[in-house]
Amino acid sequence: MCQGWFLLFKNKLNVGFDLTTKIPVAISACLMGDSVRYDGKHSFNQLIDTEFSEYFHFVNICPEVEAGMTVPRPPIQVVEFDQIRQVVGREDQSINVTQPILMVAENRASHFIGLCGYIFKSRSPSCGLHDVPIFNDQGDIVGHGAGLFSQRFLEMRSIPHIDEQQLIDADQREKFFMDVKLFSQGTI
Ligand code: SF4
């Protein structure tokens, strides 16, 4: 059954939607309730489940687990060394998972050709889109940017994308939905 915002959106744009075929959309696995976070918990997002599950076939991806990290695991963060960003342990900088994370991004971007969109987890050093704290090697925050997985993935695959914080805004939610739909039709 259509949710309120989607019904309004659909009526406004006078577009139909084929409910027999769900559109494949990747998502940070923790947002779907997979207990894959560093602390063994998840970040289940009710809004995404309620608003999109009827229309999207979600492909759950946790780049840190796919990179071989355990659950639970030591927390990591993005650190800039000589202007090169790497993902290292928050407590122990000898833990460096930069290359495995980048390899997962390249592998996923190369092999999931049918994806029409991606919903990322905000602030994650792997999955974040724009609000990930960037540290120097002294532990000071020097800015904010993208996580290493999401950045490399989107460099290789230009598909509609958003994070769960942006989805709270109805306008951004509608735009993402429309972009995914048009992308699935080959229109954009
Ligand atoms: S790496 Fe991404 S999917 Fe995995 S727990 Fe962190 S934010 Fe969630």
Residues whose N, C-alpha, C, O or C-beta is under 5 A from the ligand:
A	BS01	SF4	S28 A29 C30 V36 R37 I61 C62 P63 E64 K121 S124 S126 C127
